[in-house]
Amino acid sequence: SDLVLSSSVQEGFGYLFLQSLVWERPLLARDLDVLEGMRALFEDRPAVFYREVRTPLGVGARRRLRGAYRGKLRRLAGRKVLPREVTEELGGQLARVCGGQAVDFSFLPAAEQLGLLRAAGREARLSAELKECNREPQAALERLLEQSRARPGARPGDRGPDEQIEQRFGLARFAESFTGICRSFAREPAAGTSTPDEAAIWDRIIRRF
């Protein structure tokens, strides 16, 4: 392959991103929270992280999209899956998300995404509009492809993981973090400090992993 291209809007661990380093392939991917613990690994590598992929959408389609999300938020609030203040805040963001002439592709239902991609392959005007809405990701893709052609690199499976990746994300590192977490449960709080609340404990455990 010439590069690793990811359109994921959510990643549990970001292993695909790390694999691009192991395979020595350029990476084009959405800028996600999971990069928090690995962003430094890509500083001197051919990698670009984009914020969104936008697609033109008519007034009626935007109205239906807002209505669908508002209905989903009302159902979540009714079932008490999310606190009411959270659903109200999300509802207020819908105007920003769906208010312009173009919206993030990831917000569309899967069937509409597929239909849009098929239409872009048939209709030159739609294809041109999509390119216009996404100049920066497209330019980044072209740069990465040029870099890939200039430096072939390794094929998947040709070589083992990079030493930095192994040190940060390998089994030994995982075992060290897990052991540290388990030992912290038996450790008495330092004198003069209060016991942290449950939310703070969970946050610390997640970050340690």
C-alpha positions in Angstrom: 0.0 0.0 0.0 1.1 3.6 -0.5 -0.2 4.9 2.8 -2.5 4.3 5.8 -5.8 6.2 5.5 -8.2 6.2 8.4 -11.6 7.8 8.5 -12.5 6.6 12.0 -14.3 9.1 14.2 -13.5 7.1 17.3 -10.6 4.7 18.2 -10.3 2.6 21.3 -6.5 2.3 21.4 -5.2 3.7 18.1 -3.3 0.6 17.1 -3.9 1.4 13.4 -2.0 4.6 13.8 0.9 2.8 15.5 0.9 0.2 12.7 1.6 3.0 10.2 4.9 3.6 12.0 5.8 -0.1 12.0 5.0 -0.5 8.3 6.8 2.8 7.6 3.8 4.2 5.7 2.5 7.7 5.7 -0.6 8.2 7.8 -3.7 10.4 7.1 -6.2 10.2 9.9 -8.7 12.1 11.9 -7.3 14.0 14.9 -8.8 12.0 17.8 -8.4 12.0 21.6 -6.5 8.7 21.5 -3.5 10.5 20.1 -2.9 12.2 23.4 -0.5 9.5 24.5 1.3 8.9 21.2 1.3 12.2 19.3 5.1 12.7 19.9 5.8 9.5 18.0 4.6 11.2 14.8 6.5 14.5 15.1 9.2 13.5 12.6 7.2 11.1 10.6 5.0 11.6 7.5 1.7 11.9 9.2 -1.2 14.4 9.0 -4.2 14.5 11.3 -7.3 16.3 9.9 -10.2 17.7 12.0 -13.1 16.9 9.7 -14.3 15.9 6.2 -17.0 18.2 5.1 -19.8 17.6 2.5 -22.2 20.0 0.9 -25.8 19.5 2.1 -29.0 21.2 1.0 -31.3 23.2 3.4 -33.9 20.4 3.6 -31.3 17.7 4.2 -29.8 19.8 7.0 -33.2 20.3 8.6 -33.9 16.5 8.5 -30.4 15.9 10.0 -31.0 18.3 12.9 -34.5 16.8 13.5 -33.1 13.3 13.6 -30.4 14.3 16.2 -32.8 16.3 18.3 -35.2 13.3 18.4 -32.3 11.0 19.5 -31.3 13.5 22.2 -34.9 13.7 23.5 -35.0 9.9 23.7 -31.7 9.8 25.6 -33.0 12.4 28.0 -36.3 10.6 28.5 -34.5 7.3 29.3 -32.1 9.2 31.6 -29.1 7.7 29.7 -27.5 11.2 29.8 -28.1 14.0 32.3 -30.6 16.5 31.0 -28.0 19.4 31.1 -25.7 17.3 28.8 -28.5 16.7 26.2 -29.4 20.4 26.3 -25.8 21.4 25.7 -25.5 18.9 22.8 -28.8 20.2 21.4 -27.4 23.7 21.5 -24.4 22.6 19.4 -26.6 21.2 16.6 -27.1 24.7 15.1 -23.3 25.0 14.8 -22.8 21.4 13.5 -25.6 21.5 11.0 -26.0 25.2 10.4 -23.7 25.8 7.5 -23.9 24.8 3.9 -21.5 21.9 4.5 -21.5 19.4 7.4 -19.0 16.8 8.7 -19.4 13.7 6.7 -19.3 11.6 9.8 -22.6 13.1 11.1 -24.6 11.6 8.1 -26.4 8.2 8.5 -24.5 5.3 6.9 -27.0 5.0 4.1 -26.6 8.6 3.2 -22.8 8.4 3.4 -22.9 5.5 0.9 -25.2 7.3 -1.4 -23.1 10.4 -1.4 -19.9 8.4 -2.2 -21.7 6.7 -5.1 -23.0 10.0 -6.4 -19.6 11.6 -6.2 -18.2 8.9 -8.5 -20.9 9.7 -11.1 -21.3 13.4 -10.8 -18.4 15.7 -11.7 -20.1 18.7 -10.1 -20.5 17.0 -6.7 -17.0 15.7 -6.8 -15.7 19.2 -7.4 -17.8 20.5 -4.5 -16.4 17.9 -2.2 -12.8 18.8 -3.2 -13.5 22.4 -2.6 -14.9 21.8 0.9 -11.8 19.7 1.8 -8.9 21.5 0.3 -6.6 20.9 3.3 -7.1 17.2 3.7 -6.8 16.7 0.0 -3.6 18.6 -0.2 -2.3 16.6 2.7 -3.2 13.4 1.0 -1.3 14.4 -2.2 1.8 15.4 -0.2 1.8 12.1 1.7 1.4 10.1 -1.6 4.4 11.9 -3.0 6.4 11.1 0.1 5.4 7.5 -0.2 6.5 7.2 -3.8 9.8 8.9 -3.0 10.5 6.5 -0.2 9.1 3.0 -0.6 9.6 1.8 2.9 8.8 -1.6 4.4 5.9 -3.8 3.6 3.5 -4.9 6.3 5.1 -7.9 8.2 8.6 -7.2 7.0 9.9 -6.0 10.3 9.2 -5.8 14.0 7.7 -2.9 15.9 9.7 0.3 16.5 11.6 0.4 19.8 9.8 3.5 20.9 6.4 1.9 20.3 7.5 -1.2 22.2 8.7 0.8 25.1 5.4 2.9 25.3 2.8 0.4 24.3 4.3 -3.1 24.4 3.3 -5.9 26.8 6.0 -5.1 29.3 4.7 -1.5 29.6 1.2 -2.8 30.0 2.2 -5.2 32.7 4.1 -2.4 34.5 1.1 -0.1 34.4 -1.2 -2.8 35.6 1.1 -3.8 38.5 1.4 -0.2 39.5 -2.4 0.2 39.6 -2.9 -2.9 41.7 -0.2 -1.9 44.2 -1.8 1.6 44.5 -4.9 0.0 45.9 -3.1 -1.3 49.0 -1.1 1.9 49.6 -2.2 4.1 52.4 -2.9 7.8 51.6 -0.1 10.1 52.6 -0.4 11.8 56.0 -2.5 15.0 55.8 -4.2 14.1 52.5 -7.8 13.3 52.0 -9.1 10.2 50.2 -9.9 11.1 46.5 -13.5 10.7 45.4 -14.5 7.8 43.1 -14.5 9.8 39.9 -10.9 10.9 40.5 -9.8 7.3 41.2 -11.4 6.1 37.9 -9.8 8.9 36.0 -6.4 8.1 37.4 -6.7 4.4 36.6 -7.8 5.1 33.0 -4.9 7.5 32.5 -2.4 5.0 33.9 -3.5 2.5 31.3 
